[in-house]
Amino acid sequence: MTIPQYGSSVAGAVPEHPFTYPPVVVAHKLCRRYGSGEAAVTALDGVDIAFGTGRFAAVMGASGSGKSTLLHVLAGLDRPTSGTVVVDGTDLGSLDERHLTRLRRDKIGFVFQAFNLLPVLDAEENILLPLSLAHERVDRDWFDELVGTMGIGDRLKHRPAQLSGGQQQRVAVARALISRPAVIFADEPTGNLDSRASDDVLTLLRQAVDELEQTVVMVTHDAHAASYAHDLVVLADGRVAHKGEVGTREAVLQLIQGGR
């Protein structure tokens, strides 16, 4: 299989990157429509955006703005109607379903609002699941570093039902990191957590970027959660309304509410 490189003619023209870091995810003229005729709904309308390597980006917007659709298309969980997505040098549009599944397994980590842990597996088995599915060797030094960073060393033999929501999400974050993906997509990762557990998980995601050199793209409706990120993208009606560095929580709130 030929792997199109970032910036190649297959990927198309690369949009201007709003930040100063080389991009790991690039979307160009991205459109996603559902339905047809008068009933058609345009969820994404010509989105040009790039997310920098080793950065924590928050994607915000009102309900129906397209933020979840954007995350799913960038992660290869949904196909765009038109436009291109390049992840770590590969144009997703060039891949059939088998190779797209392999790319998601090897290059992308996921953190979901509902944790998505397997109830019959203990915490350690859930963390190692991506490697087990790929029949890859476990790097025990990396595993130990992740477990230590996440603070779950004493919970590894517990099943999800024996863990708090915050502990389950810590396990989910470790699972997303275990294969050292090019990018982690997090969809409302604190939506089911109380404020203390939310802060813990957001701190861990920021640590994963700052200390473990990962890249995180997080969809959230919460300005407090967004304030943990480096960069902020705001969507409105399927288009990019703002992109830049994150300020304070108050600045994020003002921006979302239409102020400056």
Secondary structure, DSSP 8 states (H G I E B T S, - for coil): -----TTSTTT-S----SSSS-EEEEEEEEEEEES-GGG-EEEEEEEEEEEETT-EEEEEESTTSSHHHHHHHHTTSS--SEEEEEETTEEGGG--HHHHHHHHHHHEEEEETT----TTS-HHHHHHHHHHHHT----HHHHHHHHHHHT-GGGTT--GGGS-HHHHHHHHHHHHHTT--SEEEEESTTTTS-HHHHHHHHHHHHHHHHTT---EEEE-S-HHHHTTSSEEEEEETTEEEEEEE---HHHHHHHHTT--
